[in-house]
Amino acid sequence: MPSPTTPISIHHPLTRRQLGSWSASTIVTTAGFSPWTLAQGKPPEEGLDYAKLDKLVATEAPKGKVEVVEFFWYHCPHCYRFEPTLQAWLKKLPHHVHFRRVHVAFRPDFVFDQKLFYTLEAMGKVEQMHSRVFAAIHAEKLDLGSREKIIEWAAKQGIDKTKFSDIYDSFAIGSKATRATQLQTAYNVSGVPALGIAGQFYTDGAMAQSMERALQITDYLIATQRKK
């Protein structure tokens, strides 16, 4: 087990094992992604580059569309660094792909972030605020590790404090957080960022060797599902 000051390569996800002894404030990442392209004529290999789930997971994709799920955590430095690459990929997403984000909760303290995301989603503010949350935590080094600090930060962003706190504390948001954790378990998510495809495939930076490659593998799996 490396020490908390040992850099973690951004090519790999933040794993549950690492979370056992590391806190968000002590994790150090290395900058940049290494380019990778699929070897010509050699498709990704099941069990090596991606996993096929033993049990099909229900999706929210409309009929005729392939669902892609990004599993993430706001305090994860790898997720923060992956976001620009993901955004570039999303801009080229074909109409037959249904994309959604799922905030994980490997530990009880993750639920604060989890409820923040689903509150923003309920208020229709994810597109506006998602990158701001990442920047606040990783660039501005703000402490958003509690309900109170999250609500105060949201108010400073111009969001109605009372409305935000009411939604944040609501049963509906608690239920969404619970379902997100259940989906994380169903996909056997071992670290973040990670990707679930079509309710039956899973890949992450550790399996794919980088998150850029994970997106290329995702493109491949989307294409195979479209053929079916």
Stockholm file with secondary structure:
# STOCKHOLM 1.0

chainA/1-228         MPSPTTPISIHHPLTRRQLGSWSASTIVTTAGFSPWTLAQGKPPEEGLDYAKLDKLVATEAPKGKVEVVEFFWYHCPHCYRFEPTLQAWLKKLPHHVHFRRVHVAFRPDFVFDQKLFYTLEAMGKVEQMHSRVFAAIHAEKLDLGSREKIIEWAAKQGIDKTKFSDIYDSFAIGSKATRATQLQTAYNVSGVPALGIAGQFYTDGAMAQSMERALQITDYLIATQRKK
#=GR chainA/1-228 SS CCCTTSCBCTTSCEEHHHHTTCCTTTCCBCCCCCCCCCCTTCCCCBTTTBEECSSCCCCCCCTTCEEEEEEECTTCHHHHHHHHHHHHHHHTCCTTEEEEEEECCSSTTHHHHHHHHHHHHHTTCHHHHHHHHHHHHHTSCCCCCSHHHHHHHHHHTTCCHHHHHHHHTSHHHHHHHHHHHHHHHHTTCCEESEEEETTTEEEEHHHHSSHHHHHHHHHHHHHHHHHC
#=GC SS_cons         CCCTTSCBCTTSCEEHHHHTTCCTTTCCBCCCCCCCCCCTTCCCCBTTTBEECSSCCCCCCCTTCEEEEEEECTTCHHHHHHHHHHHHHHHTCCTTEEEEEEECCSSTTHHHHHHHHHHHHHTTCHHHHHHHHHHHHHTSCCCCCSHHHHHHHHHHTTCCHHHHHHHHTSHHHHHHHHHHHHHHHHTTCCEESEEEETTTEEEEHHHHSSHHHHHHHHHHHHHHHHHC
//
